Amino acid sequence: MSTQGGTEIPFGVSADQSRFRLMELPPELVSLLASPHPPVLQFKSSPSGVAALCLPDKTFQLRQVQTSNSVHIVQPDVSESGGEEFIPQHGIAAIAQCTSVLEIPGIMSESALSYLKTTLPVYSGVTEQQSLSSQGLSRRKAYDDIPLSNAEVDDAWKEVCAFELDDGRKCYQPSAKAILRTWTELGSLAAIEKINLAKAIPLHSVKKMLDSMEDCPRSLGQALLDNLATPVNDHISLDMNRTLTLIGSSLIEDLEEFGRSDFMAQWKALVPDQWVSGVSIDLLADVWEPMTGTNTIRLRNAPSKTSSSKAEPAATGKRKWHEKFKQARNK
């Protein structure tokens, strides 16, 4: 019967145990971390406990799994031999035991929109300035509580027209009414400066409009243009369908319930003449529904108003400002 020979390696367990978490990485992440320029990884979680591992533009799910094996973390250890003379003995010592492992089952497919809409306070207008002084959170804090990559949150931030106030110390999402007020003010300023919003707008003209804003925050005007426009060299161009859809859906949300013909008239009054032909209720299929037996439409899933109440016109400021664009049509 054969026996194994060789030098024994002393093994011990440290009295002061450390705390470690083990994580199994998929090949994709291992390759990225081993590359010459590895990306920065972030652990992020929501207040409800959803955890994720984030690349700058991608998010991986995290899941904790209990292990049935005894997993020890060890490190080299030097101990003294017996006797009067000190003779170091090289071995290993267990400094921690891990009973669970973090797994990455796949890429997160969740949108940051729902997180932002839940997290950000709603801004409805300048009359709220005093009440806003005691609420709000910074953009960084809002991002920290969303278990998704910063790039994914950036996309959602742009989509909800989120903006900052108080030198970036607080951020908000605008209400439908605030979006309409801001769009109306931008339209009025564009008409005064003979800027046609249906055409490419020079960046210096954009800056001039934003700097002239008085009724609504400049940062909200910038957020609205960031949502609707595409930069092209030294110009921006508003996307017609995107603009019509946002203004129309904001109008529906603000009015909640209204006659179809009245709604269409108000919607057309809010857009440049060149775009009136593109105004179609089909653009808003996801946000409105007809009321049975009437010519009235309403915000989808909104409660019905009493028969005595009427939808007030949205706060659109100077109505039919688009008529002023006639002066700039051929510009």
N, C-alpha and C positions, 0 to 999 in steps of 0.2 A: 504494500500500500504506500503510495507516494505521499510526501508531505511538502508543503510550500515553505520555502525559505526566504530570507531577505530581511531587511531592516524594518522594524516596526516604527510607525509614526504616531507619537502620542496625540491623543484626541481628548479635548475637554470642553466643558460648557461654561461660558463666562457667567459670572454671578450677575453682572449688570447687562441685561439684555436690551439691545437696541430695537427700534421699530422700523421695519422695511416693508415696502409693497412691491411685489413682483408683477411685471406686465409682459404679456406675450405680444410681440410686434409682428405684424404681417410683413412679408418680403418687401412690399412697396415702401414701407416706412424704414425698414432696415437699410435699403438702398439709398434712400434720401439722407439718412443720418450718417452713412458712410461716405457720402459724396464729398468732394473738395470744399463745397460751400453749403453745408447743411442748413436747412431752414430752422427758424425758431419755433419751438413747440409750446403750446399753452394748454394747461389744464383749466377748464372752465366748468362752472356749474350754475344752475338756476337756484333760486331760493327754495324751490320744491324738491331739490335733490337730484335733478337730471345732470349727469356728468358727461364730459366729452373731452377728447384730445384734439386740439385744433392746430392745423397748419395755417399759414397766412390766408389761404383761400379755400380750404377744405376742412371738413369736420368728420372725425371718426367717433362712433359710439363707444362708450366704455361700459363694461359689465363686470361686476365682481362675482367670482365663482369660487365656492369653497373647494379645497383640494382634499382628497382622501389620503394623500401621502404626507409623510413628515418631511417638510422642506426646511433645511437649515441654511443659514448664511454663515460662512466660515471665513476666517482670516488666519494668516500665519501667527504663531504664538511661540514665545520663548519662555521656558520655565527652568528652574534650577534643579540640578540633580541632588540626590541625597549626599550626605557627608559634609565634612568641613570645607572642602575646596569647591568653589563655584564652578560648575561645568554646565554651560547652557545646553538645553535640550530643545531642539527645534521641532515643533509640532503644529497642530491647527486647533483652533478653538471656535466653537459655535457661538456667535454673538447675537443671533436672532433666529426665531422660528416663524415661518410664514404659513398661516392656515388658509389663506385665500390668494387668488391670482386675479389680476385685472386683464380681461380679454377685450379684444377689439373685433366685434362681430361683423362690422361693415361701416360704410359711409353713411352719415346722417343725411336723410332726405327732407328733414323738417325745414320749414321756412321761418325766418326771423320775424316776419310780419306780425304774427300773433303775439310774439314776445314784446315787440315794440309797442303795439297797440294797447297791450295790457299795462306796460311799464310807464310809458310817457304820459304826463299830465296833458290834458286837452286845453289848447289855447283858443278862445273864441273871439277875442277882440281887445282893443285898447282899453276898454272900460274895466278890464280885469286886472290892470297893472298892480293895484294895491293888493288884491287877493293873491296874485302870483308871487309876490315878494316872499311869502312864507312857504312856498312849495316848489317842487322841481328838483331835479338832480342833474349832475354833470353828464356829459356824453360818455365820458370814460366809465363812470359808475354804471350807467345804463348798459354799456357794452359788457362790462365785467359780469353782469348777472344774466347774460344770454349765452347758453352753451353752444355757440356756433362761431365759426371763424369771423374775424373782423371784416373780411371782404364780403361775406354773406350778409352781415349786419349792415354794412355800408349800402348794399343794394336795397335792403328794406328801408333804411333811413331815407334814401332818395325817393322811394316809392310813396312813403307816407308824408313827404314834404316836411320832415322833421327839421327843426332849426334851434339855434341857441340864442339865449339872452344873457344879460348880466356878465358880459365878457367871457362867455363860455361856461359860467358856473351852473347854468340851468338850461335844460332843453325841453322842448315841447313838441307835440303833434298838433297841427291846426285842425279846427273843426271845419265842417263844410262851409259854414258862414264865413269863417276867417279866410278860407281859400277864395271864396267869391269876392269878398271885399278886397283882397290883395290883387286878384286878377283885374278887378274893375279899376283899381287905382293905377296899376301898370298900364291898362288900356287908355285911361285918361291922360297919363303922362306921355304915352306914345303918340297920342293924337296931338297933344300940344307941341311936341317936338317933330311932328310930321314923320313919325317912324311907323312903317307898315309892319305889323306883327305877323302878317301872312308871308312876308319875304325875309331874306337873310338880314340879320340885324348886326351892324358893326359892334365890336366889343366896347368901343368908347361910348356908343349910344346906350348900350346896356348899363354901363357904369353910371352914366348921367341920369338915366331913369331911376336906378336904385338909390343914388345919392339924393334924389329929389323926393323920395317917399316920406310922407308925413303921417298919413292915417294908419299905416300898418308898418310893422318892423321891417327894416331893410333886409335882415337875415331871412325873414319869411319870403320876401320877394325873390331873393337869391335862390332859396330852396325850391320855390315854385318853378322858376326858370330852369334850374338844374334837372327837375323832374321832366319837364316838357321839351327841353331843347337839346340839340346835338351840336357840339362845337365843331366848326369847320374853319380851319386857319384862324383868321382874325374876325370871324363872324360866329353867330349862333343861328340856328334855324329851328323854329318851333315845329314839332311834329303835329300835323293837322289832326289826324285821328286820335292821337293821344290827348291832345288839348281838348278837342270836342268831347271826348269821353270823360275826362276829369271834370270839366266844367259842367257837363250834363249830369253826371252822377252826384256832384256836390250840390247842384240845384235840387235834384230829387231828394237828397238827404235833408236839405234845409227846409224844403216845403213839406215833405212827408206825404201829403195827399193833395191832389189838384186835378183840375180839368185838363184833359190831354191837349186841347188846342191852346189853352192859356200857357201851359208849360212849354210847348214848342215855341210859342211867340217869345217868351222870356229867354229861352235858351238861344234862339237866333239873335236876340238883341245883345247877347253877351259876346258874340264872336265877330271877327272881321267880315266884311261883305263878301270877300272872295271865298270864304269858307261856309257861307250859309247853305249852299247847295249840298254840303256834306253832312248837315245836321239830320240825323235819322235816329228814331227811337230804337232801331236795331242795335245801335252802338251800346245801348244800356240794358241789353237783354238780361243781364245777371242782377240788376239792382232794382227793377220795377216789376209790378204785377197789376193787371187790370182788376177793378172791382166789379163783381158780377152784376149785370143788369144796368150798368151806368156807363157814362163816358169818362169816368174818373179813373186815374191810375194813382198808384201810391208806392212808397218805398217797400220793397219786398219784406215781408214779415212784420211790417209796422202795424200797430193797433189802429183800428178805425177811429176817426174823430167823430164827435157828435154832429148831428145834422145842422146844429145851429152855429158850429164853428167853421170858419173859412180859412183856407191857407193864405197867409199874408205873403205879398211879394218878397222875394229874397232881397237881402241888403245888397243891392247892386250899385248903389251910388248913382252916378250920372248915367241913366239908361240911354240906350241907343248911341253910346259913344262910338260904336263902330261906324256910324254915319260920317264921323269926322275923318275916317280913313279915305273917304272918297277924294279928299284933297291930296292924298298921298298915293293914290292908286297907281299912277304912272311914274312914280318916283324911281 
